Amino acid sequence: MAIKSLDLFCLGASHKSAPIDFREELYLDEEQLLKGLPPVKNKFNFSELAALSTCNRFEMFGVCPIGNDNQQGSSMPTWNYKTSQKTVAV
């Protein structure tokens, strides 16, 4: 079996890197994560996508094939995701 080249990424904000008002904007509860991650995963053709959202930090981890085609034409996309309460821009 051939091993594909992959991009692995992590983005996040914690109490060490961002003020509380910014972290509050990133917070997503379990229902929002379960509803919001699949469309993002599908839109950017990630093979894996996971997120951790607590009162102190938000982290998102993903895997996508190198050279993955998406709307921006690069392997690491920029995106806006709207929940029912807020917009998360990455």
ZADO-325184 format. One record per atom (N, C-alpha, C): residue number from 1; residue in three letters; atom name; x, y, z negated. Coordinates in steps of 0.02 Angstrom, whole numbers, padded with zeros to 5 digits, always signed. Layout:
REM residues N
{pos=NUM	code=ALA	site=CA	px=X	py=Y	pz=Z}
...
This chain:
REM residues 90
{pos=1	code=MET	site=N	px=+00042	py=-00059	pz=+00000}
{pos=1	code=MET	site=CA	px=+00000	py=+00000	pz=+00000}
{pos=1	code=MET	site=C	px=+00045	py=+00062	pz=+00000}
{pos=2	code=ALA	site=N	px=+00030	py=+00109	pz=+00045}
{pos=2	code=ALA	site=CA	px=+00069	py=+00171	pz=+00049}
{pos=2	code=ALA	site=C	px=+00047	py=+00219	pz=-00005}
{pos=3	code=ILE	site=N	px=+00095	py=+00254	pz=-00033}
{pos=3	code=ILE	site=CA	px=+00080	py=+00305	pz=-00084}
{pos=3	code=ILE	site=C	px=+00075	py=+00372	pz=-00048}
{pos=4	code=LYS	site=N	px=+00019	py=+00406	pz=-00058}
{pos=4	code=LYS	site=CA	px=+00009	py=+00472	pz=-00028}
{pos=4	code=LYS	site=C	px=+00043	py=+00525	pz=-00070}
{pos=5	code=SER	site=N	px=+00063	py=+00578	pz=-00038}
{pos=5	code=SER	site=CA	px=+00088	py=+00637	pz=-00074}
{pos=5	code=SER	site=C	px=+00028	py=+00676	pz=-00100}
{pos=6	code=LEU	site=N	px=+00032	py=+00697	pz=-00162}
{pos=6	code=LEU	site=CA	px=-00023	py=+00732	pz=-00194}
{pos=6	code=LEU	site=C	px=+00001	py=+00795	pz=-00228}
{pos=7	code=ASP	site=N	px=-00043	py=+00844	pz=-00231}
{pos=7	code=ASP	site=CA	px=-00032	py=+00903	pz=-00272}
{pos=7	code=ASP	site=C	px=-00070	py=+00892	pz=-00337}
{pos=8	code=LEU	site=N	px=-00037	py=+00902	pz=-00393}
{pos=8	code=LEU	site=CA	px=-00068	py=+00899	pz=-00459}
{pos=8	code=LEU	site=C	px=-00066	py=+00970	pz=-00487}
{pos=9	code=PHE	site=N	px=-00123	py=+00993	pz=-00512}
{pos=9	code=PHE	site=CA	px=-00122	py=+01060	pz=-00539}
{pos=9	code=PHE	site=C	px=-00156	py=+01062	pz=-00608}
{pos=10	code=CYS	site=N	px=-00137	py=+01111	pz=-00646}
{pos=10	code=CYS	site=CA	px=-00169	py=+01125	pz=-00710}
{pos=10	code=CYS	site=C	px=-00174	py=+01200	pz=-00715}
{pos=11	code=LEU	site=N	px=-00232	py=+01225	pz=-00732}
{pos=11	code=LEU	site=CA	px=-00239	py=+01296	pz=-00746}
{pos=11	code=LEU	site=C	px=-00275	py=+01302	pz=-00812}
{pos=12	code=GLY	site=N	px=-00261	py=+01354	pz=-00847}
{pos=12	code=GLY	site=CA	px=-00293	py=+01361	pz=-00912}
{pos=12	code=GLY	site=C	px=-00277	py=+01426	pz=-00947}
{pos=13	code=ALA	site=N	px=-00312	py=+01435	pz=-01001}
{pos=13	code=ALA	site=CA	px=-00302	py=+01493	pz=-01045}
{pos=13	code=ALA	site=C	px=-00312	py=+01468	pz=-01117}
{pos=14	code=SER	site=N	px=-00269	py=+01490	pz=-01161}
{pos=14	code=SER	site=CA	px=-00274	py=+01470	pz=-01231}
{pos=14	code=SER	site=C	px=-00269	py=+01531	pz=-01276}
{pos=15	code=HIS	site=N	px=-00275	py=+01520	pz=-01341}
{pos=15	code=HIS	site=CA	px=-00269	py=+01575	pz=-01389}
{pos=15	code=HIS	site=C	px=-00199	py=+01605	pz=-01388}
{pos=16	code=LYS	site=N	px=-00151	py=+01569	pz=-01358}
{pos=16	code=LYS	site=CA	px=-00083	py=+01595	pz=-01352}
{pos=16	code=LYS	site=C	px=-00073	py=+01637	pz=-01289}
{pos=17	code=SER	site=N	px=-00116	py=+01628	pz=-01239}
{pos=17	code=SER	site=CA	px=-00105	py=+01661	pz=-01175}
{pos=17	code=SER	site=C	px=-00159	py=+01711	pz=-01154}
{pos=18	code=ALA	site=N	px=-00216	py=+01712	pz=-01189}
{pos=18	code=ALA	site=CA	px=-00270	py=+01755	pz=-01167}
{pos=18	code=ALA	site=C	px=-00311	py=+01779	pz=-01227}
{pos=19	code=PRO	site=N	px=-00338	py=+01840	pz=-01223}
{pos=19	code=PRO	site=CA	px=-00380	py=+01865	pz=-01277}
{pos=19	code=PRO	site=C	px=-00446	py=+01827	pz=-01281}
{pos=20	code=ILE	site=N	px=-00477	py=+01831	pz=-01338}
{pos=20	code=ILE	site=CA	px=-00539	py=+01792	pz=-01351}
{pos=20	code=ILE	site=C	px=-00595	py=+01811	pz=-01302}
{pos=21	code=ASP	site=N	px=-00602	py=+01874	pz=-01284}
{pos=21	code=ASP	site=CA	px=-00656	py=+01892	pz=-01238}
{pos=21	code=ASP	site=C	px=-00649	py=+01859	pz=-01170}
{pos=22	code=PHE	site=N	px=-00587	py=+01850	pz=-01147}
{pos=22	code=PHE	site=CA	px=-00576	py=+01814	pz=-01084}
{pos=22	code=PHE	site=C	px=-00591	py=+01740	pz=-01093}
{pos=23	code=ARG	site=N	px=-00568	py=+01710	pz=-01148}
{pos=23	code=ARG	site=CA	px=-00581	py=+01639	pz=-01160}
{pos=23	code=ARG	site=C	px=-00656	py=+01625	pz=-01166}
{pos=24	code=GLU	site=N	px=-00693	py=+01671	pz=-01196}
{pos=24	code=GLU	site=CA	px=-00765	py=+01662	pz=-01201}
{pos=24	code=GLU	site=C	px=-00798	py=+01660	pz=-01133}
{pos=25	code=GLU	site=N	px=-00773	py=+01698	pz=-01086}
{pos=25	code=GLU	site=CA	px=-00799	py=+01696	pz=-01017}
{pos=25	code=GLU	site=C	px=-00786	py=+01629	pz=-00983}
{pos=26	code=LEU	site=N	px=-00732	py=+01596	pz=-01001}
{pos=26	code=LEU	site=CA	px=-00715	py=+01532	pz=-00970}
{pos=26	code=LEU	site=C	px=-00752	py=+01473	pz=-01002}
{pos=27	code=TYR	site=N	px=-00777	py=+01482	pz=-01063}
{pos=27	code=TYR	site=CA	px=-00807	py=+01426	pz=-01098}
{pos=27	code=TYR	site=C	px=-00867	py=+01398	pz=-01060}
{pos=28	code=LEU	site=N	px=-00867	py=+01332	pz=-01052}
{pos=28	code=LEU	site=CA	px=-00924	py=+01297	pz=-01022}
{pos=28	code=LEU	site=C	px=-00942	py=+01239	pz=-01069}
{pos=29	code=ASP	site=N	px=-01006	py=+01233	pz=-01084}
{pos=29	code=ASP	site=CA	px=-01026	py=+01177	pz=-01127}
{pos=29	code=ASP	site=C	px=-01028	py=+01112	pz=-01086}
{pos=30	code=GLU	site=N	px=-01042	py=+01057	pz=-01120}
{pos=30	code=GLU	site=CA	px=-01040	py=+00992	pz=-01087}
{pos=30	code=GLU	site=C	px=-01087	py=+00988	pz=-01027}
{pos=31	code=GLU	site=N	px=-01147	py=+01014	pz=-01035}
{pos=31	code=GLU	site=CA	px=-01195	py=+01012	pz=-00980}
{pos=31	code=GLU	site=C	px=-01170	py=+01052	pz=-00919}
{pos=32	code=GLN	site=N	px=-01141	py=+01111	pz=-00932}
{pos=32	code=GLN	site=CA	px=-01115	py=+01151	pz=-00877}
{pos=32	code=GLN	site=C	px=-01056	py=+01116	pz=-00843}
{pos=33	code=LEU	site=N	px=-01013	py=+01083	pz=-00882}
{pos=33	code=LEU	site=CA	px=-00957	py=+01047	pz=-00852}
{pos=33	code=LEU	site=C	px=-00982	py=+00989	pz=-00809}
{pos=34	code=LEU	site=N	px=-01029	py=+00950	pz=-00836}
{pos=34	code=LEU	site=CA	px=-01055	py=+00893	pz=-00798}
{pos=34	code=LEU	site=C	px=-01091	py=+00914	pz=-00734}
{pos=35	code=LYS	site=N	px=-01124	py=+00971	pz=-00737}
{pos=35	code=LYS	site=CA	px=-01159	py=+00997	pz=-00678}
{pos=35	code=LYS	site=C	px=-01111	py=+01032	pz=-00630}
{pos=36	code=GLY	site=N	px=-01060	py=+01066	pz=-00656}
{pos=36	code=GLY	site=CA	px=-01018	py=+01108	pz=-00615}
{pos=36	code=GLY	site=C	px=-00958	py=+01076	pz=-00583}
{pos=37	code=LEU	site=N	px=-00929	py=+01025	pz=-00614}
{pos=37	code=LEU	site=CA	px=-00868	py=+00995	pz=-00586}
{pos=37	code=LEU	site=C	px=-00879	py=+00957	pz=-00520}
{pos=38	code=PRO	site=N	px=-00931	py=+00916	pz=-00513}
{pos=38	code=PRO	site=CA	px=-00939	py=+00880	pz=-00449}
{pos=38	code=PRO	site=C	px=-00942	py=+00924	pz=-00387}
{pos=39	code=PRO	site=N	px=-00980	py=+00981	pz=-00388}
{pos=39	code=PRO	site=CA	px=-00980	py=+01022	pz=-00328}
{pos=39	code=PRO	site=C	px=-00911	py=+01052	pz=-00312}
{pos=40	code=VAL	site=N	px=-00873	py=+01071	pz=-00363}
{pos=40	code=VAL	site=CA	px=-00806	py=+01098	pz=-00352}
{pos=40	code=VAL	site=C	px=-00761	py=+01043	pz=-00324}
{pos=41	code=LYS	site=N	px=-00765	py=+00984	pz=-00353}
{pos=41	code=LYS	site=CA	px=-00725	py=+00927	pz=-00329}
{pos=41	code=LYS	site=C	px=-00739	py=+00913	pz=-00256}
{pos=42	code=ASN	site=N	px=-00803	py=+00912	pz=-00238}
{pos=42	code=ASN	site=CA	px=-00822	py=+00897	pz=-00169}
{pos=42	code=ASN	site=C	px=-00804	py=+00954	pz=-00121}
{pos=43	code=LYS	site=N	px=-00815	py=+01016	pz=-00142}
{pos=43	code=LYS	site=CA	px=-00802	py=+01073	pz=-00099}
{pos=43	code=LYS	site=C	px=-00729	py=+01075	pz=-00077}
{pos=44	code=PHE	site=N	px=-00683	py=+01059	pz=-00122}
{pos=44	code=PHE	site=CA	px=-00612	py=+01065	pz=-00107}
{pos=44	code=PHE	site=C	px=-00579	py=+00997	pz=-00096}
{pos=45	code=ASN	site=N	px=-00618	py=+00944	pz=-00091}
{pos=45	code=ASN	site=CA	px=-00593	py=+00878	pz=-00075}
{pos=45	code=ASN	site=C	px=-00540	py=+00855	pz=-00124}
{pos=46	code=PHE	site=N	px=-00549	py=+00871	pz=-00189}
{pos=46	code=PHE	site=CA	px=-00504	py=+00846	pz=-00240}
{pos=46	code=PHE	site=C	px=-00517	py=+00772	pz=-00249}
{pos=47	code=SER	site=N	px=-00465	py=+00733	pz=-00259}
{pos=47	code=SER	site=CA	px=-00477	py=+00662	pz=-00273}
{pos=47	code=SER	site=C	px=-00493	py=+00652	pz=-00347}
{pos=48	code=GLU	site=N	px=-00470	py=+00698	pz=-00390}
{pos=48	code=GLU	site=CA	px=-00485	py=+00696	pz=-00461}
{pos=48	code=GLU	site=C	px=-00493	py=+00767	pz=-00486}
{pos=49	code=LEU	site=N	px=-00538	py=+00777	pz=-00535}
{pos=49	code=LEU	site=CA	px=-00547	py=+00843	pz=-00565}
{pos=49	code=LEU	site=C	px=-00574	py=+00833	pz=-00636}
{pos=50	code=ALA	site=N	px=-00542	py=+00865	pz=-00684}
{pos=50	code=ALA	site=CA	px=-00564	py=+00860	pz=-00754}
{pos=50	code=ALA	site=C	px=-00555	py=+00928	pz=-00787}
{pos=51	code=ALA	site=N	px=-00595	py=+00942	pz=-00837}
{pos=51	code=ALA	site=CA	px=-00589	py=+01005	pz=-00873}
{pos=51	code=ALA	site=C	px=-00599	py=+00993	pz=-00948}
{pos=52	code=LEU	site=N	px=-00567	py=+01035	pz=-00986}
{pos=52	code=LEU	site=CA	px=-00573	py=+01036	pz=-01059}
{pos=52	code=LEU	site=C	px=-00592	py=+01107	pz=-01078}
{pos=53	code=SER	site=N	px=-00648	py=+01114	pz=-01113}
{pos=53	code=SER	site=CA	px=-00672	py=+01180	pz=-01132}
{pos=53	code=SER	site=C	px=-00688	py=+01180	pz=-01206}
{pos=54	code=THR	site=N	px=-00650	py=+01220	pz=-01244}
{pos=54	code=THR	site=CA	px=-00662	py=+01227	pz=-01316}
{pos=54	code=THR	site=C	px=-00665	py=+01301	pz=-01333}
{pos=55	code=CYS	site=N	px=-00675	py=+01316	pz=-01396}
{pos=55	code=CYS	site=CA	px=-00676	py=+01386	pz=-01417}
{pos=55	code=CYS	site=C	px=-00607	py=+01418	pz=-01412}
{pos=56	code=ASN	site=N	px=-00555	py=+01379	pz=-01412}
{pos=56	code=ASN	site=CA	px=-00487	py=+01405	pz=-01410}
{pos=56	code=ASN	site=C	px=-00452	py=+01401	pz=-01343}
{pos=57	code=ARG	site=N	px=-00479	py=+01360	pz=-01297}
{pos=57	code=ARG	site=CA	px=-00445	py=+01354	pz=-01233}
{pos=57	code=ARG	site=C	px=-00490	py=+01325	pz=-01179}
{pos=58	code=PHE	site=N	px=-00469	py=+01338	pz=-01117}
{pos=58	code=PHE	site=CA	px=-00501	py=+01307	pz=-01059}
{pos=58	code=PHE	site=C	px=-00445	py=+01282	pz=-01015}
{pos=59	code=GLU	site=N	px=-00449	py=+01219	pz=-00995}
{pos=59	code=GLU	site=CA	px=-00399	py=+01190	pz=-00950}
{pos=59	code=GLU	site=C	px=-00435	py=+01150	pz=-00897}
{pos=60	code=MET	site=N	px=-00410	py=+01154	pz=-00835}
{pos=60	code=MET	site=CA	px=-00436	py=+01114	pz=-00781}
{pos=60	code=MET	site=C	px=-00377	py=+01080	pz=-00747}
{pos=61	code=PHE	site=N	px=-00385	py=+01016	pz=-00736}
{pos=61	code=PHE	site=CA	px=-00334	py=+00975	pz=-00705}
{pos=61	code=PHE	site=C	px=-00363	py=+00945	pz=-00641}
{pos=62	code=GLY	site=N	px=-00324	py=+00944	pz=-00588}
{pos=62	code=GLY	site=CA	px=-00349	py=+00915	pz=-00526}
{pos=62	code=GLY	site=C	px=-00294	py=+00885	pz=-00484}
{pos=63	code=VAL	site=N	px=-00315	py=+00843	pz=-00438}
{pos=63	code=VAL	site=CA	px=-00270	py=+00810	pz=-00391}
{pos=63	code=VAL	site=C	px=-00300	py=+00817	pz=-00322}
{pos=64	code=CYS	site=N	px=-00259	py=+00837	pz=-00274}
{pos=64	code=CYS	site=CA	px=-00282	py=+00840	pz=-00205}
{pos=64	code=CYS	site=C	px=-00224	py=+00820	pz=-00159}
{pos=65	code=PRO	site=N	px=-00240	py=+00790	pz=-00103}
{pos=65	code=PRO	site=CA	px=-00187	py=+00772	pz=-00055}
{pos=65	code=PRO	site=C	px=-00150	py=+00834	pz=-00030}
{pos=66	code=ILE	site=N	px=-00085	py=+00828	pz=-00021}
{pos=66	code=ILE	site=CA	px=-00047	py=+00884	pz=+00007}
{pos=66	code=ILE	site=C	px=-00072	py=+00897	pz=+00077}
{pos=67	code=GLY	site=N	px=-00082	py=+00960	pz=+00092}
{pos=67	code=GLY	site=CA	px=-00109	py=+00978	pz=+00158}
{pos=67	code=GLY	site=C	px=-00184	py=+00973	pz=+00161}
{pos=68	code=ASN	site=N	px=-00217	py=+00963	pz=+00103}
{pos=68	code=ASN	site=CA	px=-00289	py=+00959	pz=+00100}
{pos=68	code=ASN	site=C	px=-00320	py=+01020	pz=+00133}
{pos=69	code=ASP	site=N	px=-00366	py=+01009	pz=+00180}
{pos=69	code=ASP	site=CA	px=-00399	py=+01065	pz=+00213}
{pos=69	code=ASP	site=C	px=-00457	py=+01088	pz=+00170}
{pos=70	code=ASN	site=N	px=-00460	py=+01153	pz=+00158}
{pos=70	code=ASN	site=CA	px=-00516	py=+01182	pz=+00123}
{pos=70	code=ASN	site=C	px=-00530	py=+01250	pz=+00155}
{pos=71	code=GLN	site=N	px=-00577	py=+01287	pz=+00129}
{pos=71	code=GLN	site=CA	px=-00597	py=+01349	pz=+00161}
{pos=71	code=GLN	site=C	px=-00540	py=+01400	pz=+00166}
{pos=72	code=GLN	site=N	px=-00494	py=+01398	pz=+00121}
{pos=72	code=GLN	site=CA	px=-00440	py=+01446	pz=+00122}
{pos=72	code=GLN	site=C	px=-00381	py=+01421	pz=+00165}
{pos=73	code=GLY	site=N	px=-00382	py=+01359	pz=+00186}
{pos=73	code=GLY	site=CA	px=-00331	py=+01333	pz=+00230}
{pos=73	code=GLY	site=C	px=-00266	py=+01314	pz=+00194}
{pos=74	code=SER	site=N	px=-00267	py=+01310	pz=+00128}
{pos=74	code=SER	site=CA	px=-00207	py=+01289	pz=+00092}
{pos=74	code=SER	site=C	px=-00225	py=+01232	pz=+00045}
{pos=75	code=SER	site=N	px=-00175	py=+01198	pz=+00019}
{pos=75	code=SER	site=CA	px=-00190	py=+01141	pz=-00024}
{pos=75	code=SER	site=C	px=-00214	py=+01161	pz=-00094}
{pos=76	code=MET	site=N	px=-00197	py=+01221	pz=-00116}
{pos=76	code=MET	site=CA	px=-00218	py=+01243	pz=-00182}
{pos=76	code=MET	site=C	px=-00267	py=+01301	pz=-00174}
{pos=77	code=PRO	site=N	px=-00331	py=+01288	pz=-00181}
{pos=77	code=PRO	site=CA	px=-00382	py=+01338	pz=-00165}
{pos=77	code=PRO	site=C	px=-00391	py=+01391	pz=-00219}
{pos=78	code=THR	site=N	px=-00423	py=+01445	pz=-00197}
{pos=78	code=THR	site=CA	px=-00450	py=+01496	pz=-00242}
{pos=78	code=THR	site=C	px=-00525	py=+01489	pz=-00237}
{pos=79	code=TRP	site=N	px=-00559	py=+01491	pz=-00293}
{pos=79	code=TRP	site=CA	px=-00631	py=+01482	pz=-00290}
{pos=79	code=TRP	site=C	px=-00668	py=+01522	pz=-00343}
{pos=80	code=ASN	site=N	px=-00731	py=+01534	pz=-00329}
{pos=80	code=ASN	site=CA	px=-00779	py=+01564	pz=-00375}
{pos=80	code=ASN	site=C	px=-00832	py=+01513	pz=-00388}
{pos=81	code=TYR	site=N	px=-00848	py=+01500	pz=-00450}
{pos=81	code=TYR	site=CA	px=-00902	py=+01453	pz=-00465}
{pos=81	code=TYR	site=C	px=-00952	py=+01487	pz=-00510}
{pos=82	code=LYS	site=N	px=-01015	py=+01489	pz=-00490}
{pos=82	code=LYS	site=CA	px=-01066	py=+01521	pz=-00530}
{pos=82	code=LYS	site=C	px=-01105	py=+01468	pz=-00569}
{pos=83	code=THR	site=N	px=-01109	py=+01478	pz=-00634}
{pos=83	code=THR	site=CA	px=-01153	py=+01438	pz=-00675}
{pos=83	code=THR	site=C	px=-01218	py=+01477	pz=-00684}
{pos=84	code=SER	site=N	px=-01264	py=+01451	pz=-00721}
{pos=84	code=SER	site=CA	px=-01326	py=+01486	pz=-00733}
{pos=84	code=SER	site=C	px=-01313	py=+01549	pz=-00776}
{pos=85	code=GLN	site=N	px=-01257	py=+01552	pz=-00811}
{pos=85	code=GLN	site=CA	px=-01245	py=+01607	pz=-00857}
{pos=85	code=GLN	site=C	px=-01187	py=+01652	pz=-00837}
{pos=86	code=LYS	site=N	px=-01141	py=+01627	pz=-00796}
{pos=86	code=LYS	site=CA	px=-01081	py=+01667	pz=-00783}
{pos=86	code=LYS	site=C	px=-01047	py=+01645	pz=-00718}
{pos=87	code=THR	site=N	px=-01000	py=+01683	pz=-00697}
{pos=87	code=THR	site=CA	px=-00958	py=+01665	pz=-00640}
{pos=87	code=THR	site=C	px=-00888	py=+01651	pz=-00665}
{pos=88	code=VAL	site=N	px=-00860	py=+01595	pz=-00644}
{pos=88	code=VAL	site=CA	px=-00791	py=+01579	pz=-00662}
{pos=88	code=VAL	site=C	px=-00751	py=+01585	pz=-00598}
{pos=89	code=ALA	site=N	px=-00703	py=+01630	pz=-00598}
{pos=89	code=ALA	site=CA	px=-00661	py=+01640	pz=-00539}
{pos=89	code=ALA	site=C	px=-00591	py=+01615	pz=-00554}
{pos=90	code=VAL	site=N	px=-00565	py=+01575	pz=-00510}
{pos=90	code=VAL	site=CA	px=-00498	py=+01548	pz=-00518}
{pos=90	code=VAL	site=C	px=-00457	py=+01564	pz=-00457}
